[in-house]
Amino acid sequence: MKSALLSTIFILVCLSIIAQDPPLAENNGTTNQIYIALRQLTELPVENLMPNSSNNITDKDRNSYNIVKIGNQFWMAENLKTTKFNDGTAIPLVSYYKAWSNLLSPGYCWYNDDPGSNKTNYGALYNGYTVSTGKLCPTGWHVPSDVEWTILTTFLGGETLAGGKLKEINNWMSPNTGATNETGFKALPGGSRGTLGSFMDERLRGHWWSSTEYDKTNIMNNTMAYSSSQVTGSSDNKKSGLAVRCIKN
């Protein structure tokens, strides 16, 4: 709080100095350099003056998510956990495994049907029909396409290295190969739900939907694993339950 106040005072002082707009002194190079530096500072975009960690986005359930900028993309730094579409309508909660395996419409669940243990860290698992509505992420955000995932991994040095830079450090099964979380993305091993309704891969893998449909029944997705620094792209049936990260429009 104190540092934020001091930063604000500093910027206001800079603006005050620039507003006076004095003529550059012909024989005072140091003064000129300071004046130019202050003008350049005050002309910086707001996102360069404020740390990304101070930004957040809220869903229809009033869950608040941290945001991280990676390259030119703005991503949620947490998995989505909303129970409502962005128009306010409820997404059906489907817990019973037989009901999940028969589902051909939108639905979500919590890993092991245990929101108390898994909602905060892992978020919800959504089936592909929920993703395909185009209404899952908060207004102004969307489920990233397969191309947008590729832009992310390319910026981080390619698929073989990107996973390590995206993975959170502490909650994965050992050895959590290559994990540094240097991007602040905080990818967690929240597992998935299979087409027959069984849960799998907690602490071993994280799986995230894209919005890109492979065909009528499958959607492209990306996986990170405890034993690799890679991001692996594949497709999965829409009846599967995977995590979602939203990206800004």
N, C-alpha and C positions, 0 to 999 in steps of 0.2 A: 504493500500500500504506500509506504513511504517513498520507495524508489519510483513508483508510478507518478506520485505527486511531484517529485523532483524533476522527472522527465518532462512532465507537463509544463512546469515553471520554466524549464530550460527552453522548450520550444516556443513558449510565449515570449520570452526575452528575445529569442532569435527573430521572431516575427516583428517585434517592436523595433529592433535595430534595422531590419530590412525596410520596414514601413517608412523610416526616415529617409531612406534612399540617398545618402550623402554622396557627393562627387568623390571619385577615387583620388586619393592624395597622390600627387605626382612623384613625391620623393619618399613615400612610405610604403615599401613593398610588403612588409609584414601586415600592415593594416589592410592593404588591398587583398591579400591572400585570405585573411580571416573573413573579410566581408564576402568574398566570392564563395568561400566554403559554407558560410551561413546561408547564403542565398540558395546554394545547391541543396543543402539539407532541408530547407523549408519547401523546396519544390519536389521532394521525393514523394511517391505515392504513399498513401496511408498504410498499405500492407507492409511497406518497408520500414515504417517507423514503429509498428506494433508487432509483437511476437505472435506467431500463428496460434500458440497455445491459449491466447486470450479469446479466440474466436470460437463460436459454437453454433449449432443448429438444433432446432427443436422439432419433434414429430407431433402427431395428433394426440398422443398419450402424454405429452409434455415431458418426454424423455429428452434430455439434453446431451448432445454429442460434441466432443472435441473435433476440431478440423486440423488437418495437416496439409501443407503445400509441398508437393513433390514435382519438381520441374515446373511446368505451367498448369498442372492439374491440382485441384482442391478435392481432397478425399475426407470422408469421415475417418477418424482415428479409432473408431469402435464399430463393432458389428451392430446392425440394425436390430431393434427390439420392439418395434411398434406392433400393436395389435389392431391397428386401423389403417385403411388406405388414406391417401392424402385428401380425399373428399369427405372423410369422416365416417365412412361406412366400416363396419366391423369385418375383420378377417376371421373366418371360422377357426376356432381352436379344435384340433383333431388329435386326440390322445390315443384312443384305442387302436391297436395295431391293425386290426382287420378293416376298420373304417378308413385308416390311412392308406392301406394297400388298394382299396376300392375307389379312392378319391380321384375324380377327373375334373375337379374344379379347385379354386383357390383354398388354401389351408395353411396353417402353421402349427408348430409345436415347440416345446422346450426339450432340450436334450434329457433323455431318461424321464420325460414328463415331470421334471423337477425344476420349476422356475426359481425356487428358493436358493438352490445351489448354482444354477447355471445361467439365469437371465442376465445378471450384471456383467459377468465376464464374457460369456459366449454369445449373448443375444439370442434371437429366435432362429429356428430352422424353418424356412419357407419352401413350399413345393414350387415347381416351375410354373404352374398355372397362375400362382400369385404374382410371380415376376412378369409374366406375359401380359398382365393387365395394364402395365405402364403407369400404375397409380400407387406403387409401393413406397417410393421414397418421398420425403417432404417436398413441397412445392419449390421449384427452382433447382431440384436435384433429381438424379435418375440412377437406375441400375446401370453400371458401366457396360459398354459394348465390349466384345472381344478385342476390337481394335484399340479401345481405350486401355484395356489391360496390357496390350502389347506395347503401347506408348509408355506406360509405366515401367514395364520390365526392361525395355530398351534404354530408357533414361538411366536405369540403375545398373547398366552394364550387360544386359542380356538375361535370358531366363535362367541360366546356370548359376548366376550370382545374386539375382534379385531377391530370392526368397530369404537369404540370410539377412539382407538389409531391411526386410519388412517384418521379420519374425520378432516377437517379444522374447525376452531373454529367459525368464524364470519358470514359466508354467508348462513348458514342453518336456516330454520324456527325454532323458539323456540319450545321445550326446547333443541334441539340438544343433546340428551341424551348421556352422557359419553364422549363427544368430548374433546380430549386433543391434537391431532395432534403430539403426542410425537415422532412419527416415522419420521415426516417431509414428509409424503406421500401426505398430502394436498388433501384428497378426497373431491370433491365438488358436490353439488346437481344439476347436469346438466340436470336431467330429461331424457326423452326418446321420441322416435317417434313410434307410434303404427303401426300395419300392414295396417291400413286404412288411414294412413297419418296424424293423429292428434298428436299434441304435448302434453305432460303431465309430471307432477311431478317436475317441476323446483322448487328449494329451499326445496323440500320435500324428494327427493330421488336421488341417483346417481346409475346408472346401467353400469356395465362393462362386455364386452364380454370376454369369454375365447376362446381358439382355439379348444376346445373339442366338437365334434359333438355328440349330444344325439341320433339323427337319421338323416335321409336324409333331413328333413326340419327344425330341431331345433338344437340350439347350447347352451351349458351350459354358464351361466353367474352368476355374483355376484352383489348383491344390498346392499346398506347402506341407512338408513332412519333417518330422523330428530328425530324420537320418540324412537330410539333404539340404543344400542351400538353394535348390532350384524351385522355380515356379513352373508347374506342369499343367499345360492346357489339355482339356479333353472335353467330351460331351457326356451328359447324363440324362436319364429319363425324367420327364416333368413330374413324375410321381415321387421322385427323390426329395429329401429335405436337406437344403444347404443353407449356409449363412449368406448374408448380403452386406456389402459395403456400398454406400452411395457416393456418387461423384457429382460435383457442381456442374450445372448446365453451362 
